[in-house]
Amino acid sequence: MKTITCTLFFLCATTVAFSQTASVLTNEVQPVRINGHVEHASEHPMALESSLLSSGSYSYAKGEVPLADLASPIYETPLGDIARDNRKERAASNAPKAARVVED
């Protein structure tokens, strides 16, 4: 079963590889034709103003205020302050230091 699968895969792979070399386009030179647009860069009047609102007058609605507008921002201690505090704690504690360092 394994040899049949490998043989089928090899057959498909070679078929795909050889089919990519087939010429799709002719070797004749084809000049590029750029079609011009009649109204390209011509002046014309702008459209009339139109309101994006549903009515022409000012309107407002009463509703709930999002929680993000009411909540106070959460204070996060900067990492530099945390590092300084850790360094002070280590210096203040009288933990024994390593006598020798072993690196493998």
Backbone as CSV, one residue per row, in Angstrom:
resi,resn,N_x,N_y,N_z,CA_x,CA_y,CA_z,C_x,C_y,C_z
1,MET,0.822,-1.185,0.000,0.000,0.000,0.000,0.866,1.248,0.000
2,LYS,1.969,1.193,0.756,2.861,2.335,0.846,3.540,2.587,-0.498
3,THR,3.926,1.523,-1.203,4.594,1.699,-2.498,3.621,2.250,-3.542
4,ILE,2.370,1.845,-3.467,1.380,2.359,-4.422,1.157,3.846,-4.188
5,THR,1.076,4.248,-2.928,0.881,5.655,-2.599,2.065,6.488,-3.055
6,CYS,3.276,5.996,-2.805,4.477,6.727,-3.215,4.565,6.810,-4.728
7,THR,4.245,5.740,-5.422,4.293,5.739,-6.886,3.263,6.710,-7.456
8,LEU,2.067,6.722,-6.909,1.027,7.637,-7.362,1.429,9.085,-7.111
9,PHE,2.016,9.347,-5.946,2.488,10.698,-5.636,3.583,11.122,-6.616
10,PHE,4.536,10.257,-6.872,5.624,10.564,-7.801,5.084,10.826,-9.198
11,LEU,4.127,10.036,-9.637,3.527,10.215,-10.954,2.815,11.558,-11.061
12,CYS,2.047,11.907,-10.029,1.343,13.199,-10.030,2.328,14.359,-9.979
13,ALA,3.387,14.245,-9.185,4.374,15.317,-9.055,5.096,15.558,-10.372
14,THR,5.465,14.492,-11.073,6.156,14.680,-12.355,5.208,15.256,-13.397
15,THR,3.942,14.850,-13.367,2.974,15.403,-14.315,2.814,16.904,-14.098
16,VAL,2.731,17.314,-12.854,2.592,18.733,-12.549,3.849,19.489,-12.946
17,ALA,5.002,18.918,-12.683,6.259,19.593,-12.999,6.417,19.785,-14.506
18,PHE,6.076,18.778,-15.312,6.227,18.907,-16.761,5.132,19.754,-17.376
19,SER,3.982,19.846,-16.747,2.903,20.645,-17.326,3.161,22.137,-17.148
20,GLN,4.042,22.516,-16.250,4.344,23.931,-16.054,5.230,24.474,-17.155
21,THR,5.903,23.642,-17.891,6.799,24.134,-18.935,6.079,24.370,-20.248
22,ALA,4.817,24.007,-20.360,4.077,24.203,-21.599,3.881,25.695,-21.836
23,SER,4.067,26.139,-23.088,3.928,27.561,-23.389,2.448,27.914,-23.473
24,VAL,2.064,28.926,-22.758,0.682,29.365,-22.736,0.489,30.520,-23.695
25,LEU,1.448,31.423,-23.759,1.367,32.589,-24.631,2.217,32.365,-25.876
26,THR,1.821,33.025,-26.923,2.621,32.938,-28.147,3.848,33.822,-27.990
27,ASN,4.836,33.592,-28.838,6.063,34.372,-28.782,5.997,35.638,-29.611
28,GLU,4.841,35.939,-30.160,4.699,37.144,-30.968,4.572,38.366,-30.067
29,VAL,5.130,39.468,-30.530,5.081,40.706,-29.767,3.681,41.290,-29.871
30,GLN,3.125,41.666,-28.744,1.804,42.292,-28.719,1.934,43.671,-28.086
31,PRO,1.712,44.737,-28.846,1.861,46.084,-28.286,0.786,46.353,-27.228
32,VAL,1.136,47.182,-26.274,0.212,47.527,-25.202,-0.669,48.668,-25.687
33,ARG,-1.968,48.497,-25.579,-2.907,49.545,-25.983,-3.557,50.093,-24.727
34,ILE,-3.375,51.386,-24.505,-3.986,52.041,-23.356,-5.150,52.861,-23.871
35,ASN,-6.345,52.480,-23.483,-7.523,53.207,-23.912,-7.677,54.462,-23.073
36,GLY,-7.881,55.593,-23.729,-8.064,56.853,-23.017,-9.480,56.961,-22.494
37,HIS,-9.639,57.719,-21.435,-10.959,57.955,-20.863,-11.376,59.363,-21.255
38,VAL,-12.595,59.520,-21.732,-13.047,60.793,-22.271,-13.074,61.872,-21.196
39,GLU,-13.546,61.557,-19.993,-13.680,62.566,-18.948,-12.510,62.574,-17.977
40,HIS,-11.397,62.055,-18.369,-10.233,62.020,-17.490,-9.698,63.422,-17.273
41,ALA,-9.639,63.880,-16.038,-9.091,65.177,-15.633,-9.808,66.345,-16.286
42,SER,-11.102,66.213,-16.516,-11.848,67.344,-17.057,-12.597,68.026,-15.919
43,GLU,-12.834,69.324,-16.059,-13.528,70.077,-15.033,-15.025,69.899,-15.172
44,HIS,-15.704,69.732,-14.057,-17.156,69.683,-14.049,-17.629,70.180,-12.690
45,PRO,-18.848,70.711,-12.588,-19.312,71.286,-11.326,-19.505,70.200,-10.263
46,MET,-19.345,70.617,-9.004,-19.520,69.678,-7.897,-21.002,69.453,-7.641
47,ALA,-21.335,68.372,-6.995,-22.730,68.053,-6.682,-23.234,68.956,-5.561
48,LEU,-24.542,69.036,-5.420,-25.145,69.843,-4.372,-24.928,69.195,-3.013
49,GLU,-24.973,70.061,-1.962,-24.813,69.549,-0.595,-26.006,68.702,-0.212
50,SER,-25.751,67.645,0.547,-26.842,66.845,1.093,-26.459,66.436,2.508
51,SER,-27.428,66.460,3.410,-27.191,66.149,4.807,-27.048,64.641,4.995
52,LEU,-26.146,64.235,5.847,-25.984,62.828,6.153,-26.945,62.375,7.243
53,LEU,-27.546,63.324,7.948,-28.488,63.000,9.004,-29.840,62.677,8.400
54,SER,-30.686,61.991,9.172,-32.005,61.627,8.666,-32.899,62.847,8.527
55,SER,-32.726,63.835,9.396,-33.500,65.066,9.280,-32.535,66.230,9.182
56,GLY,-33.023,67.341,8.707,-32.171,68.504,8.518,-31.870,69.236,9.802
57,SER,-32.626,69.008,10.884,-32.417,69.740,12.123,-31.525,68.943,13.071
58,TYR,-31.066,69.628,14.116,-30.214,68.983,15.118,-31.075,68.092,16.002
59,SER,-30.632,66.902,16.287,-31.392,66.007,17.148,-30.455,65.354,18.164
60,TYR,-31.048,64.944,19.279,-30.268,64.255,20.301,-31.130,63.144,20.890
61,ALA,-30.477,62.237,21.594,-31.200,61.130,22.199,-30.735,60.955,23.628
62,LYS,-31.614,60.430,24.448,-31.287,60.188,25.845,-31.055,58.687,26.015
63,GLY,-30.007,58.331,26.677,-29.722,56.918,26.837,-28.695,56.690,27.926
64,GLU,-28.170,55.498,27.986,-27.187,55.145,28.993,-25.809,55.616,28.581
65,VAL,-24.997,55.943,29.573,-23.621,56.358,29.332,-22.754,55.111,29.360
66,PRO,-21.851,54.951,28.393,-20.977,53.775,28.414,-20.124,53.727,29.680
67,LEU,-19.860,52.531,30.159,-19.093,52.352,31.384,-17.683,52.920,31.242
68,ALA,-17.139,52.880,30.040,-15.786,53.385,29.824,-15.711,54.882,30.093
69,ASP,-16.827,55.621,29.907,-16.822,57.054,30.179,-16.902,57.354,31.671
70,LEU,-17.471,56.456,32.469,-17.660,56.688,33.896,-16.539,56.134,34.758
71,ALA,-15.953,55.046,34.367,-14.957,54.359,35.197,-13.657,55.152,35.253
72,SER,-13.023,55.091,36.402,-11.721,55.738,36.534,-10.658,54.810,35.940
73,PRO,-9.615,55.386,35.360,-8.588,54.523,34.767,-7.851,53.724,35.834
74,ILE,-7.493,52.511,35.504,-6.775,51.638,36.437,-5.296,52.027,36.438
75,TYR,-4.782,52.304,37.628,-3.376,52.674,37.728,-2.523,51.414,37.755
76,GLU,-1.585,51.349,36.851,-0.652,50.226,36.808,0.731,50.749,37.135
77,THR,1.389,50.101,38.055,2.723,50.517,38.461,3.704,50.246,37.332
78,PRO,4.510,51.253,36.963,5.491,51.048,35.898,6.498,49.956,36.264
79,LEU,7.008,49.266,35.252,7.952,48.170,35.487,9.249,48.645,36.129
80,GLY,9.667,49.861,35.809,10.884,50.397,36.415,10.758,50.529,37.922
81,ASP,9.565,50.984,38.384,9.332,51.103,39.829,9.310,49.733,40.496
82,ILE,8.715,48.755,39.834,8.685,47.397,40.378,10.100,46.835,40.487
83,ALA,10.929,47.091,39.478,12.312,46.593,39.513,13.094,47.248,40.641
84,ARG,12.901,48.571,40.830,13.598,49.254,41.927,13.179,48.706,43.286
85,ASP,11.879,48.459,43.451,11.390,47.899,44.722,11.986,46.519,44.973
86,ASN,12.042,45.680,43.933,12.639,44.347,44.091,14.115,44.442,44.460
87,ARG,14.821,45.377,43.841,16.244,45.542,44.134,16.438,45.990,45.591
88,LYS,15.577,46.893,46.057,15.675,47.348,47.456,15.368,46.211,48.427
89,GLU,14.379,45.392,48.094,14.038,44.263,48.963,15.193,43.268,49.055
90,ARG,15.832,43.001,47.916,16.975,42.075,47.931,18.130,42.637,48.734
91,ALA,18.372,43.942,48.597,19.477,44.558,49.339,19.171,44.580,50.838
92,ALA,17.901,44.780,51.185,17.521,44.856,52.595,17.542,43.485,53.264
93,SER,17.196,42.446,52.535,17.191,41.116,53.149,18.621,40.613,53.286
94,ASN,18.853,39.887,54.322,20.191,39.373,54.583,20.298,37.931,54.126
95,ALA,19.836,37.670,52.961,19.911,36.300,52.414,21.350,35.995,52.059
96,PRO,21.801,34.774,52.352,23.176,34.422,52.033,23.373,34.370,50.523
97,LYS,24.505,34.874,50.088,24.834,34.835,48.667,25.555,33.541,48.338
98,ALA,25.533,33.170,47.090,26.197,31.939,46.663,27.707,32.084,46.815
99,ALA,28.322,31.049,47.301,29.758,31.080,47.507,30.486,30.892,46.177
100,ARG,29.950,30.049,45.311,30.578,29.869,44.006,29.502,29.545,42.980
101,VAL,29.797,29.878,41.766,28.859,29.666,40.673,29.366,28.536,39.808
102,VAL,28.496,27.548,39.550,28.879,26.415,38.732,28.118,26.513,37.428
103,GLU,28.846,26.585,36.330,28.218,26.633,35.023,28.621,25.390,34.248
104,ASP,27.658,24.730,33.688,27.961,23.522,32.895,28.087,23.865,31.454
